[in-house]
Amino acid sequence: MKTNRIGLDATKARELAEKLNLLLANFQLFYMNSRGFHWNIKGEKFFELHLKFEELYTDSQLKIDEIAERILTLGHTPSHSYTDYLKLSKIKEKRNVTDGKEAVKSVVEAFGALLDIERELLSIAADAEDEGTNALMSDYIRQQEKQVWMYSAYLDK
């Protein structure tokens, strides 16, 4: 068995890096959509939603960097072109969304896509004995599950 620099099976590390690149692509689209919602939101809940969308894209920016650095730690290269992101991402770009409920619904759906990928990564990381990726995904899942609950509560009114 050939291992990488951090002692993980090289084949399993490649599989992890590929799935992390998928997560990276989805976070890039989530980031861009959140920025667009932040800029373009209108209506009665403008002030509340404007701040929430800023929190989302700021948090996404940090996660994007963490994911890319994890890919590098595994000995691989993070994707860094929007052409690749658009091809890979389950989250699709949203344009000119001004309605708060539509934007929040999109956020909840995007969290679903992110959580699916993160749970797959947990399984792959466990098989590879990759505690670094496992810990990162566990943190993301815990935070996003709570956000799904909170944003869904907004939609339930």
Secondary structure as a PSIPRED ss2 file (coil, helix, strand):
# PSIPRED VFORMAT (PSIPRED V4.0)

   1 M C   1.000  0.000  0.000
   2 K C   1.000  0.000  0.000
   3 T E   0.000  0.000  1.000
   4 N C   1.000  0.000  0.000
   5 R C   1.000  0.000  0.000
   6 I C   1.000  0.000  0.000
   7 G C   1.000  0.000  0.000
   8 L C   1.000  0.000  0.000
   9 D E   0.000  0.000  1.000
  10 A H   0.000  1.000  0.000
  11 T H   0.000  1.000  0.000
  12 K H   0.000  1.000  0.000
  13 A H   0.000  1.000  0.000
  14 R H   0.000  1.000  0.000
  15 E H   0.000  1.000  0.000
  16 L H   0.000  1.000  0.000
  17 A H   0.000  1.000  0.000
  18 E H   0.000  1.000  0.000
  19 K H   0.000  1.000  0.000
  20 L H   0.000  1.000  0.000
  21 N H   0.000  1.000  0.000
  22 L H   0.000  1.000  0.000
  23 L H   0.000  1.000  0.000
  24 L H   0.000  1.000  0.000
  25 A H   0.000  1.000  0.000
  26 N H   0.000  1.000  0.000
  27 F H   0.000  1.000  0.000
  28 Q H   0.000  1.000  0.000
  29 L H   0.000  1.000  0.000
  30 F H   0.000  1.000  0.000
  31 Y H   0.000  1.000  0.000
  32 M H   0.000  1.000  0.000
  33 N H   0.000  1.000  0.000
  34 S H   0.000  1.000  0.000
  35 R H   0.000  1.000  0.000
  36 G H   0.000  1.000  0.000
  37 F H   0.000  1.000  0.000
  38 H H   0.000  1.000  0.000
  39 W H   0.000  1.000  0.000
  40 N H   0.000  1.000  0.000
  41 I C   1.000  0.000  0.000
  42 K C   1.000  0.000  0.000
  43 G C   1.000  0.000  0.000
  44 E C   1.000  0.000  0.000
  45 K C   1.000  0.000  0.000
  46 F H   0.000  1.000  0.000
  47 F H   0.000  1.000  0.000
  48 E H   0.000  1.000  0.000
  49 L H   0.000  1.000  0.000
  50 H H   0.000  1.000  0.000
  51 L H   0.000  1.000  0.000
  52 K H   0.000  1.000  0.000
  53 F H   0.000  1.000  0.000
  54 E H   0.000  1.000  0.000
  55 E H   0.000  1.000  0.000
  56 L H   0.000  1.000  0.000
  57 Y H   0.000  1.000  0.000
  58 T H   0.000  1.000  0.000
  59 D H   0.000  1.000  0.000
  60 S H   0.000  1.000  0.000
  61 Q H   0.000  1.000  0.000
  62 L H   0.000  1.000  0.000
  63 K H   0.000  1.000  0.000
  64 I H   0.000  1.000  0.000
  65 D H   0.000  1.000  0.000
  66 E H   0.000  1.000  0.000
  67 I H   0.000  1.000  0.000
  68 A H   0.000  1.000  0.000
  69 E H   0.000  1.000  0.000
  70 R H   0.000  1.000  0.000
  71 I H   0.000  1.000  0.000
  72 L H   0.000  1.000  0.000
  73 T H   0.000  1.000  0.000
  74 L C   1.000  0.000  0.000
  75 G C   1.000  0.000  0.000
  76 H C   1.000  0.000  0.000
  77 T C   1.000  0.000  0.000
  78 P C   1.000  0.000  0.000
  79 S C   1.000  0.000  0.000
  80 H C   1.000  0.000  0.000
  81 S C   1.000  0.000  0.000
  82 Y H   0.000  1.000  0.000
  83 T H   0.000  1.000  0.000
  84 D H   0.000  1.000  0.000
  85 Y H   0.000  1.000  0.000
  86 L H   0.000  1.000  0.000
  87 K H   0.000  1.000  0.000
  88 L H   0.000  1.000  0.000
  89 S C   1.000  0.000  0.000
  90 K C   1.000  0.000  0.000
  91 I C   1.000  0.000  0.000
  92 K C   1.000  0.000  0.000
  93 E C   1.000  0.000  0.000
  94 K C   1.000  0.000  0.000
  95 R C   1.000  0.000  0.000
  96 N C   1.000  0.000  0.000
  97 V C   1.000  0.000  0.000
  98 T C   1.000  0.000  0.000
  99 D C   1.000  0.000  0.000
 100 G H   0.000  1.000  0.000
 101 K H   0.000  1.000  0.000
 102 E H   0.000  1.000  0.000
 103 A H   0.000  1.000  0.000
 104 V H   0.000  1.000  0.000
 105 K H   0.000  1.000  0.000
 106 S H   0.000  1.000  0.000
 107 V H   0.000  1.000  0.000
 108 V H   0.000  1.000  0.000
 109 E H   0.000  1.000  0.000
 110 A H   0.000  1.000  0.000
 111 F H   0.000  1.000  0.000
 112 G H   0.000  1.000  0.000
 113 A H   0.000  1.000  0.000
 114 L H   0.000  1.000  0.000
 115 L H   0.000  1.000  0.000
 116 D H   0.000  1.000  0.000
 117 I H   0.000  1.000  0.000
 118 E H   0.000  1.000  0.000
 119 R H   0.000  1.000  0.000
 120 E H   0.000  1.000  0.000
 121 L H   0.000  1.000  0.000
 122 L H   0.000  1.000  0.000
 123 S H   0.000  1.000  0.000
 124 I H   0.000  1.000  0.000
 125 A H   0.000  1.000  0.000
 126 A H   0.000  1.000  0.000
 127 D H   0.000  1.000  0.000
 128 A H   0.000  1.000  0.000
 129 E C   1.000  0.000  0.000
 130 D C   1.000  0.000  0.000
 131 E H   0.000  1.000  0.000
 132 G H   0.000  1.000  0.000
 133 T H   0.000  1.000  0.000
 134 N H   0.000  1.000  0.000
 135 A H   0.000  1.000  0.000
 136 L H   0.000  1.000  0.000
 137 M H   0.000  1.000  0.000
 138 S H   0.000  1.000  0.000
 139 D H   0.000  1.000  0.000
 140 Y H   0.000  1.000  0.000
 141 I H   0.000  1.000  0.000
 142 R H   0.000  1.000  0.000
 143 Q H   0.000  1.000  0.000
 144 Q H   0.000  1.000  0.000
 145 E H   0.000  1.000  0.000
 146 K H   0.000  1.000  0.000
 147 Q H   0.000  1.000  0.000
 148 V H   0.000  1.000  0.000
 149 W H   0.000  1.000  0.000
 150 M H   0.000  1.000  0.000
 151 Y H   0.000  1.000  0.000
 152 S H   0.000  1.000  0.000
 153 A H   0.000  1.000  0.000
 154 Y H   0.000  1.000  0.000
 155 L H   0.000  1.000  0.000
 156 D C   1.000  0.000  0.000
 157 K C   1.000  0.000  0.000
